Amino acid sequence: MVAALVIATVLDLGLALLLIGVSGFVLQGVNNTGPMMPEAILFILMIVISIASPLAAWAFRRDLGSATLLALAYAPPVIAVGALLAEPLFV
């Protein structure tokens, strides 16, 4: 269980670093141009979820069941893969 949680933590934090790294390209100076776009809010929310999810999983690992714990820890990569797969539907 701990090994799966470590892998999920590395994936989540790697995803957060990737999102932070490409944020300038995605947001394109949205803070300088006026009100925030809904996409920017979702983008920032995904960064927060990617950082908070492994922290919550480690904090509640004794209280939660193993399935719930792994679902919490692996939620950000699953959401990211789902967004990548659903992107052609919205273009």
PyMOL CGO cylinders between C-alpha atoms (Angstrom):
from pymol import cmd
from pymol.cgo import CYLINDER

trace = [
    CYLINDER, 0.00, 0.00, 0.00, 2.78, 2.42, 0.86, 0.3, 1, 1, 1, 1, 1, 1,
    CYLINDER, 2.78, 2.42, 0.86, 4.53, 1.71, -2.45, 0.3, 1, 1, 1, 1, 1, 1,
    CYLINDER, 4.53, 1.71, -2.45, 1.37, 2.52, -4.41, 0.3, 1, 1, 1, 1, 1, 1,
    CYLINDER, 1.37, 2.52, -4.41, 0.95, 5.70, -2.39, 0.3, 1, 1, 1, 1, 1, 1,
    CYLINDER, 0.95, 5.70, -2.39, 4.55, 6.75, -3.08, 0.3, 1, 1, 1, 1, 1, 1,
    CYLINDER, 4.55, 6.75, -3.08, 4.04, 6.15, -6.82, 0.3, 1, 1, 1, 1, 1, 1,
    CYLINDER, 4.04, 6.15, -6.82, 0.83, 8.19, -6.73, 0.3, 1, 1, 1, 1, 1, 1,
    CYLINDER, 0.83, 8.19, -6.73, 2.60, 11.00, -4.88, 0.3, 1, 1, 1, 1, 1, 1,
    CYLINDER, 2.60, 11.00, -4.88, 5.38, 11.13, -7.46, 0.3, 1, 1, 1, 1, 1, 1,
    CYLINDER, 5.38, 11.13, -7.46, 2.81, 11.13, -10.29, 0.3, 1, 1, 1, 1, 1, 1,
    CYLINDER, 2.81, 11.13, -10.29, 0.71, 13.85, -8.68, 0.3, 1, 1, 1, 1, 1, 1,
    CYLINDER, 0.71, 13.85, -8.68, 3.63, 16.14, -7.90, 0.3, 1, 1, 1, 1, 1, 1,
    CYLINDER, 3.63, 16.14, -7.90, 5.08, 15.55, -11.36, 0.3, 1, 1, 1, 1, 1, 1,
    CYLINDER, 5.08, 15.55, -11.36, 1.74, 16.51, -12.87, 0.3, 1, 1, 1, 1, 1, 1,
    CYLINDER, 1.74, 16.51, -12.87, 1.65, 19.64, -10.72, 0.3, 1, 1, 1, 1, 1, 1,
    CYLINDER, 1.65, 19.64, -10.72, 5.17, 20.59, -11.85, 0.3, 1, 1, 1, 1, 1, 1,
    CYLINDER, 5.17, 20.59, -11.85, 4.21, 20.00, -15.47, 0.3, 1, 1, 1, 1, 1, 1,
    CYLINDER, 4.21, 20.00, -15.47, 1.11, 22.15, -15.12, 0.3, 1, 1, 1, 1, 1, 1,
    CYLINDER, 1.11, 22.15, -15.12, 3.10, 24.93, -13.45, 0.3, 1, 1, 1, 1, 1, 1,
    CYLINDER, 3.10, 24.93, -13.45, 5.76, 24.68, -16.14, 0.3, 1, 1, 1, 1, 1, 1,
    CYLINDER, 5.76, 24.68, -16.14, 3.32, 25.11, -19.01, 0.3, 1, 1, 1, 1, 1, 1,
    CYLINDER, 3.32, 25.11, -19.01, 1.04, 27.59, -17.27, 0.3, 1, 1, 1, 1, 1, 1,
    CYLINDER, 1.04, 27.59, -17.27, 2.51, 30.56, -19.12, 0.3, 1, 1, 1, 1, 1, 1,
    CYLINDER, 2.51, 30.56, -19.12, 1.69, 28.98, -22.46, 0.3, 1, 1, 1, 1, 1, 1,
    CYLINDER, 1.69, 28.98, -22.46, -1.81, 27.92, -21.45, 0.3, 1, 1, 1, 1, 1, 1,
    CYLINDER, -1.81, 27.92, -21.45, -2.94, 31.02, -19.56, 0.3, 1, 1, 1, 1, 1, 1,
    CYLINDER, -2.94, 31.02, -19.56, -1.18, 33.47, -21.93, 0.3, 1, 1, 1, 1, 1, 1,
    CYLINDER, -1.18, 33.47, -21.93, -1.01, 36.35, -19.49, 0.3, 1, 1, 1, 1, 1, 1,
    CYLINDER, -1.01, 36.35, -19.49, -4.61, 36.08, -18.31, 0.3, 1, 1, 1, 1, 1, 1,
    CYLINDER, -4.61, 36.08, -18.31, -3.83, 38.09, -15.17, 0.3, 1, 1, 1, 1, 1, 1,
    CYLINDER, -3.83, 38.09, -15.17, -2.75, 41.08, -17.26, 0.3, 1, 1, 1, 1, 1, 1,
    CYLINDER, -2.75, 41.08, -17.26, -5.72, 41.11, -19.62, 0.3, 1, 1, 1, 1, 1, 1,
    CYLINDER, -5.72, 41.11, -19.62, -8.67, 41.41, -17.27, 0.3, 1, 1, 1, 1, 1, 1,
    CYLINDER, -8.67, 41.41, -17.27, -11.02, 38.90, -15.67, 0.3, 1, 1, 1, 1, 1, 1,
    CYLINDER, -11.02, 38.90, -15.67, -10.02, 35.27, -15.44, 0.3, 1, 1, 1, 1, 1, 1,
    CYLINDER, -10.02, 35.27, -15.44, -11.25, 32.86, -18.05, 0.3, 1, 1, 1, 1, 1, 1,
    CYLINDER, -11.25, 32.86, -18.05, -13.13, 29.74, -16.88, 0.3, 1, 1, 1, 1, 1, 1,
    CYLINDER, -13.13, 29.74, -16.88, -10.32, 27.66, -18.35, 0.3, 1, 1, 1, 1, 1, 1,
    CYLINDER, -10.32, 27.66, -18.35, -7.80, 29.45, -16.14, 0.3, 1, 1, 1, 1, 1, 1,
    CYLINDER, -7.80, 29.45, -16.14, -9.88, 28.71, -13.07, 0.3, 1, 1, 1, 1, 1, 1,
    CYLINDER, -9.88, 28.71, -13.07, -10.04, 25.03, -13.99, 0.3, 1, 1, 1, 1, 1, 1,
    CYLINDER, -10.04, 25.03, -13.99, -6.31, 25.01, -14.72, 0.3, 1, 1, 1, 1, 1, 1,
    CYLINDER, -6.31, 25.01, -14.72, -5.44, 26.49, -11.33, 0.3, 1, 1, 1, 1, 1, 1,
    CYLINDER, -5.44, 26.49, -11.33, -7.91, 24.14, -9.64, 0.3, 1, 1, 1, 1, 1, 1,
    CYLINDER, -7.91, 24.14, -9.64, -6.16, 21.16, -11.24, 0.3, 1, 1, 1, 1, 1, 1,
    CYLINDER, -6.16, 21.16, -11.24, -2.80, 22.37, -9.91, 0.3, 1, 1, 1, 1, 1, 1,
    CYLINDER, -2.80, 22.37, -9.91, -4.27, 22.68, -6.41, 0.3, 1, 1, 1, 1, 1, 1,
    CYLINDER, -4.27, 22.68, -6.41, -5.87, 19.22, -6.65, 0.3, 1, 1, 1, 1, 1, 1,
    CYLINDER, -5.87, 19.22, -6.65, -2.60, 17.72, -7.86, 0.3, 1, 1, 1, 1, 1, 1,
    CYLINDER, -2.60, 17.72, -7.86, -0.80, 19.07, -4.81, 0.3, 1, 1, 1, 1, 1, 1,
    CYLINDER, -0.80, 19.07, -4.81, -3.53, 18.55, -2.21, 0.3, 1, 1, 1, 1, 1, 1,
    CYLINDER, -3.53, 18.55, -2.21, -4.52, 15.02, -3.21, 0.3, 1, 1, 1, 1, 1, 1,
    CYLINDER, -4.52, 15.02, -3.21, -1.32, 13.23, -2.16, 0.3, 1, 1, 1, 1, 1, 1,
    CYLINDER, -1.32, 13.23, -2.16, -1.10, 15.34, 0.99, 0.3, 1, 1, 1, 1, 1, 1,
    CYLINDER, -1.10, 15.34, 0.99, -4.63, 14.32, 1.96, 0.3, 1, 1, 1, 1, 1, 1,
    CYLINDER, -4.63, 14.32, 1.96, -3.91, 10.68, 1.10, 0.3, 1, 1, 1, 1, 1, 1,
    CYLINDER, -3.91, 10.68, 1.10, -0.85, 10.61, 3.35, 0.3, 1, 1, 1, 1, 1, 1,
    CYLINDER, -0.85, 10.61, 3.35, -2.70, 12.44, 6.14, 0.3, 1, 1, 1, 1, 1, 1,
    CYLINDER, -2.70, 12.44, 6.14, -5.70, 10.08, 6.11, 0.3, 1, 1, 1, 1, 1, 1,
    CYLINDER, -5.70, 10.08, 6.11, -3.99, 6.81, 5.25, 0.3, 1, 1, 1, 1, 1, 1,
    CYLINDER, -3.99, 6.81, 5.25, -4.81, 5.26, 8.62, 0.3, 1, 1, 1, 1, 1, 1,
    CYLINDER, -4.81, 5.26, 8.62, -8.45, 6.37, 8.59, 0.3, 1, 1, 1, 1, 1, 1,
    CYLINDER, -8.45, 6.37, 8.59, -9.48, 5.55, 5.01, 0.3, 1, 1, 1, 1, 1, 1,
    CYLINDER, -9.48, 5.55, 5.01, -9.90, 2.17, 3.41, 0.3, 1, 1, 1, 1, 1, 1,
    CYLINDER, -9.90, 2.17, 3.41, -7.35, 1.08, 0.84, 0.3, 1, 1, 1, 1, 1, 1,
    CYLINDER, -7.35, 1.08, 0.84, -9.69, 1.53, -2.16, 0.3, 1, 1, 1, 1, 1, 1,
    CYLINDER, -9.69, 1.53, -2.16, -10.72, 5.03, -1.08, 0.3, 1, 1, 1, 1, 1, 1,
    CYLINDER, -10.72, 5.03, -1.08, -7.13, 5.96, -0.36, 0.3, 1, 1, 1, 1, 1, 1,
    CYLINDER, -7.13, 5.96, -0.36, -5.91, 4.85, -3.78, 0.3, 1, 1, 1, 1, 1, 1,
    CYLINDER, -5.91, 4.85, -3.78, -8.86, 6.56, -5.49, 0.3, 1, 1, 1, 1, 1, 1,
    CYLINDER, -8.86, 6.56, -5.49, -7.95, 9.80, -3.72, 0.3, 1, 1, 1, 1, 1, 1,
    CYLINDER, -7.95, 9.80, -3.72, -4.27, 9.48, -4.52, 0.3, 1, 1, 1, 1, 1, 1,
    CYLINDER, -4.27, 9.48, -4.52, -4.71, 8.54, -8.18, 0.3, 1, 1, 1, 1, 1, 1,
    CYLINDER, -4.71, 8.54, -8.18, -7.53, 11.01, -8.95, 0.3, 1, 1, 1, 1, 1, 1,
    CYLINDER, -7.53, 11.01, -8.95, -5.39, 13.77, -10.55, 0.3, 1, 1, 1, 1, 1, 1,
    CYLINDER, -5.39, 13.77, -10.55, -3.66, 11.50, -13.12, 0.3, 1, 1, 1, 1, 1, 1,
    CYLINDER, -3.66, 11.50, -13.12, -7.01, 9.89, -13.96, 0.3, 1, 1, 1, 1, 1, 1,
    CYLINDER, -7.01, 9.89, -13.96, -8.61, 13.31, -14.43, 0.3, 1, 1, 1, 1, 1, 1,
    CYLINDER, -8.61, 13.31, -14.43, -5.67, 14.41, -16.61, 0.3, 1, 1, 1, 1, 1, 1,
    CYLINDER, -5.67, 14.41, -16.61, -5.90, 11.31, -18.81, 0.3, 1, 1, 1, 1, 1, 1,
    CYLINDER, -5.90, 11.31, -18.81, -9.66, 11.77, -19.10, 0.3, 1, 1, 1, 1, 1, 1,
    CYLINDER, -9.66, 11.77, -19.10, -9.17, 15.39, -20.15, 0.3, 1, 1, 1, 1, 1, 1,
    CYLINDER, -9.17, 15.39, -20.15, -6.62, 14.37, -22.77, 0.3, 1, 1, 1, 1, 1, 1,
    CYLINDER, -6.62, 14.37, -22.77, -8.92, 11.70, -24.15, 0.3, 1, 1, 1, 1, 1, 1,
    CYLINDER, -8.92, 11.70, -24.15, -11.95, 14.00, -24.18, 0.3, 1, 1, 1, 1, 1, 1,
    CYLINDER, -11.95, 14.00, -24.18, -10.18, 16.94, -25.83, 0.3, 1, 1, 1, 1, 1, 1,
    CYLINDER, -10.18, 16.94, -25.83, -10.99, 15.90, -29.45, 0.3, 1, 1, 1, 1, 1, 1,
    CYLINDER, -10.99, 15.90, -29.45, -14.68, 15.96, -28.52, 0.3, 1, 1, 1, 1, 1, 1,
    CYLINDER, -14.68, 15.96, -28.52, -14.56, 19.68, -27.70, 0.3, 1, 1, 1, 1, 1, 1,
    CYLINDER, -14.56, 19.68, -27.70, -12.36, 21.00, -30.50, 0.3, 1, 1, 1, 1, 1, 1,
]
cmd.load_cgo(trace, "trace")
